[in-house]
Amino acid sequence: MSQAEQHPTGPEQAQARPRGKDEIAAAIARDIAAAHPEGAYVNLGIGQPTLVADHLPEGSGVVLHTENGMLNMGPAAQGGPDDPVDPDLTNAGKIPVTELPGASYFHHADSFAMMRGGHLDVCVLGAFQVSATGDLANWHTGAPDAIPAVGGAMDLAIGAKRVWVMMTLRGKDGSPKLVPECTYPLTGVACIDRVYTDLGTFEIGADGVRVRDLAGTTYAELETLLEGVHLVADQTG
């Protein structure tokens, strides 16, 4: 069930309990997990995108790649008497994870060769901003106290066959993060194909930003929030 089905628009939405940060992230992660094609090789970026691993259906055939050198990564490790956490088995964000049957390990350089060589079907990244033309800004906001760290995001942004973004549609100050043009330093140019957010899913294309679905908002409200972004209503649904 997508966010749009869980959180419909209309009068009933006004009565719904506001969702917390963790609930929002989990809902977006479920939508992304459901969209992965069977058997795809997928990288999950550091931060909230790693939550997608916890929502992939068993037997999906999706092979998760992690930047620090692992294929067939499983969901996050929960720990317990019968499932102790291995502190040496982590994803690129240093979160303890599990391994699925057939998992393999390799050097960091080999991992980046996979990333840069076009061997990943999908990459899911977080973002500070995404432009209407698919530019990505996710490594620096320019804030004086921020520590800039582009890391492997620039390699993933141009190396994966498809790049999806997972983010809230508004920043902490309420400003939109899907914008006509990025104002933060870019990670990649015209590299984003799809954007998954708490208020809907968007496809970046030559004809504009196509609205695939909405969650907890209306098309008119979206047009007001995303002023300057050319929105195209999805005609397939």
C-alpha positions as CSV (number, residue, x, y, z in Angstrom):
1,M,0.0,0.0,0.0
2,S,1.5,3.3,-1.1
3,Q,1.5,6.5,1.0
4,A,-1.3,7.8,-1.3
5,E,-3.5,4.9,-0.2
6,Q,-2.5,5.2,3.5
7,H,-2.9,9.0,3.6
8,P,-5.7,10.1,1.2
9,T,-6.4,13.7,0.4
10,G,-9.7,15.3,1.3
11,P,-11.6,16.2,4.5
12,E,-10.6,12.9,6.2
13,Q,-7.0,13.9,6.0
14,A,-7.5,16.9,8.2
15,Q,-8.6,14.5,11.0
16,A,-5.5,12.3,10.7
17,R,-2.9,12.2,13.4
18,P,0.3,14.0,12.3
19,R,3.0,11.6,11.5
20,G,6.4,11.6,13.2
21,K,9.7,11.8,11.4
22,D,10.3,8.1,11.7
23,E,6.8,7.2,10.5
24,I,7.3,9.5,7.4
25,A,10.7,7.9,6.6
26,A,9.3,4.4,6.9
27,A,6.4,5.2,4.6
28,I,8.7,6.6,1.9
29,A,11.0,3.6,2.3
30,R,8.1,1.2,1.8
31,D,7.1,3.0,-1.4
32,I,10.6,2.7,-2.7
33,A,11.0,-0.9,-1.7
34,A,7.8,-1.8,-3.6
35,A,9.0,-0.1,-6.7
36,H,12.3,-1.9,-7.1
37,P,12.2,-4.3,-10.1
38,E,12.8,-8.0,-9.3
39,G,16.4,-9.0,-9.5
40,A,17.8,-5.4,-9.6
41,Y,21.2,-4.5,-8.2
42,V,20.5,-1.5,-5.9
43,N,22.7,0.8,-3.8
44,L,21.1,2.6,-0.8
45,G,22.8,5.8,0.1
46,I,23.8,6.8,3.6
47,G,21.0,8.0,5.9
48,Q,17.3,7.4,5.4
49,P,17.7,5.4,2.1
50,T,19.2,2.5,4.1
51,L,15.7,2.0,5.6
52,V,14.6,0.6,2.2
53,A,16.5,-2.6,3.1
54,D,14.1,-3.2,6.0
55,H,11.0,-3.1,3.7
56,L,12.0,-5.2,0.7
57,P,9.7,-8.2,0.5
58,E,11.3,-11.6,1.1
59,G,12.2,-13.3,-2.1
60,S,12.2,-10.1,-4.2
61,G,15.5,-11.0,-5.7
62,V,16.8,-7.5,-5.2
63,V,20.6,-7.5,-4.6
64,L,21.7,-4.7,-2.3
65,H,25.1,-3.2,-2.8
66,T,26.8,-1.2,-0.1
67,E,29.6,1.3,-0.9
68,N,32.0,-0.2,1.7
69,G,32.2,-3.5,-0.2
70,M,29.3,-5.9,0.1
71,L,26.7,-7.5,-2.2
72,N,23.4,-9.1,-1.1
73,M,23.2,-7.0,2.1
74,G,20.1,-7.8,4.3
75,P,18.0,-5.6,6.6
76,A,19.4,-3.9,9.6
77,A,20.6,-6.1,12.4
78,Q,18.2,-6.2,15.4
79,G,20.2,-8.2,17.8
80,G,19.0,-10.7,20.3
81,P,20.0,-14.1,21.9
82,D,19.7,-15.9,18.6
83,D,20.9,-13.1,16.4
84,P,23.8,-11.3,17.9
85,V,24.9,-8.1,16.2
86,D,28.3,-8.3,14.4
87,P,30.0,-4.9,14.8
88,D,32.2,-5.6,11.8
89,L,29.2,-6.2,9.5
90,T,27.9,-2.7,8.6
91,N,26.7,-0.7,5.7
92,A,28.4,2.5,4.5
93,G,26.6,4.5,7.2
94,K,28.2,2.3,9.9
95,I,24.8,0.7,10.7
96,P,25.0,-3.0,11.7
97,V,23.3,-5.1,9.0
98,T,22.7,-8.7,8.1
99,E,23.8,-10.8,5.2
100,L,21.6,-12.8,2.9
101,P,22.6,-16.2,1.4
102,G,25.2,-15.7,-1.3
103,A,26.5,-12.4,0.1
104,S,30.0,-11.5,-1.0
105,Y,32.7,-9.0,0.2
106,F,35.3,-7.1,-1.8
107,H,37.7,-4.2,-1.7
108,H,36.5,-0.6,-1.6
109,A,38.1,0.0,-5.0
110,D,36.1,-2.9,-6.6
111,S,33.0,-1.4,-5.0
112,F,33.6,1.9,-6.7
113,A,34.3,0.2,-10.0
114,M,30.8,-1.3,-9.8
115,M,29.4,2.1,-9.0
116,R,31.3,4.0,-11.7
117,G,31.0,1.3,-14.3
118,G,27.2,1.3,-14.8
119,H,26.7,-2.0,-13.0
120,L,24.0,-0.8,-10.6
121,D,20.4,-0.7,-11.8
122,V,19.2,1.8,-9.2
123,C,20.7,4.0,-6.6
124,V,18.6,5.7,-3.8
125,L,20.1,8.9,-2.4
126,G,19.0,11.5,0.1
127,A,19.0,15.2,-1.0
128,F,19.0,18.8,0.2
129,Q,17.6,19.9,-3.2
130,V,16.5,18.4,-6.5
131,S,16.0,20.7,-9.5
132,A,13.1,20.4,-12.0
133,T,15.7,19.2,-14.6
134,G,17.1,16.5,-12.3
135,D,20.1,18.2,-10.8
136,L,21.1,16.8,-7.4
137,A,22.5,18.8,-4.4
138,N,23.1,16.5,-1.4
139,W,26.6,17.2,0.0
140,H,26.7,20.7,1.3
141,T,24.3,23.5,2.3
142,G,26.9,26.2,2.6
143,A,26.1,26.6,6.3
144,P,29.1,27.8,8.3
145,D,29.0,24.9,10.7
146,A,28.4,22.3,8.0
147,I,31.0,19.7,7.2
148,P,31.0,19.2,3.4
149,A,31.4,15.5,2.5
150,V,30.4,14.5,-1.1
151,G,31.7,11.0,-0.5
152,G,30.6,8.4,-3.1
153,A,27.4,10.2,-3.9
154,M,28.9,11.9,-7.0
155,D,30.0,8.4,-8.3
156,L,26.6,6.9,-7.7
157,A,24.8,9.9,-9.2
158,I,26.4,9.4,-12.6
159,G,27.2,5.7,-12.4
160,A,23.9,4.1,-11.6
161,K,21.4,3.4,-14.5
162,R,18.6,5.1,-12.5
163,V,18.9,7.4,-9.6
164,W,16.0,7.9,-7.2
165,V,15.9,10.4,-4.3
166,M,14.3,9.9,-0.9
167,M,13.5,13.1,1.0
168,T,10.8,15.2,2.6
169,L,9.3,17.7,0.2
170,R,9.9,20.6,2.6
171,G,13.1,21.5,4.5
172,K,13.2,22.3,8.2
173,D,12.3,25.9,7.4
174,G,9.3,24.9,5.3
175,S,10.9,25.8,2.0
176,P,10.5,23.3,-0.9
177,K,13.4,21.0,-1.7
178,L,12.1,20.3,-5.3
179,V,13.0,23.6,-6.9
180,P,13.3,25.2,-10.4
181,E,17.1,25.4,-9.9
182,C,19.4,24.2,-7.1
183,T,21.0,26.9,-5.0
184,Y,23.3,24.5,-3.1
185,P,26.5,23.1,-4.6
186,L,25.7,20.3,-7.1
187,T,26.5,16.6,-6.7
188,G,25.4,15.7,-10.2
189,V,23.7,17.4,-13.2
190,A,20.5,16.0,-14.8
191,C,21.0,12.7,-13.0
192,I,17.8,12.2,-11.1
193,D,15.0,10.1,-12.5
194,R,12.5,9.9,-9.7
195,V,11.8,11.6,-6.3
196,Y,10.0,9.9,-3.5
197,T,8.7,12.3,-0.8
198,D,6.3,12.4,2.1
199,L,3.8,14.3,-0.1
200,G,4.0,12.4,-3.3
201,T,6.2,10.8,-5.9
202,F,7.6,12.7,-8.9
203,E,9.2,11.6,-12.2
204,I,11.7,14.0,-13.7
205,G,11.4,14.2,-17.5
206,A,11.9,16.4,-20.5
207,D,8.3,17.6,-20.4
208,G,8.6,18.7,-16.7
209,V,8.0,17.1,-13.3
210,R,5.4,14.4,-13.6
211,V,3.3,13.9,-10.5
212,R,2.9,10.1,-10.1
213,D,0.9,10.2,-6.9
214,L,0.0,12.4,-3.9
215,A,-0.1,11.8,-0.2
216,G,-1.8,14.2,2.2
217,T,-2.0,17.1,-0.2
218,T,-3.8,18.3,-3.3
219,Y,-2.5,19.1,-6.7
220,A,-3.4,22.8,-6.2
221,E,-1.5,22.9,-2.9
222,L,1.4,21.3,-4.6
223,E,1.5,23.9,-7.3
224,T,1.6,26.7,-4.7
225,L,4.4,25.0,-2.7
226,L,6.5,24.2,-5.8
227,E,6.1,27.6,-7.5
228,G,8.3,27.8,-10.6
229,V,8.4,24.1,-11.1
230,H,6.6,22.9,-14.2
231,L,4.3,20.1,-12.9
232,V,2.6,17.6,-15.2
233,A,-0.3,15.6,-14.0
234,D,0.1,11.8,-14.4
235,Q,-2.4,10.6,-17.0
236,T,-1.7,6.9,-16.5
237,G,-3.6,6.4,-13.3
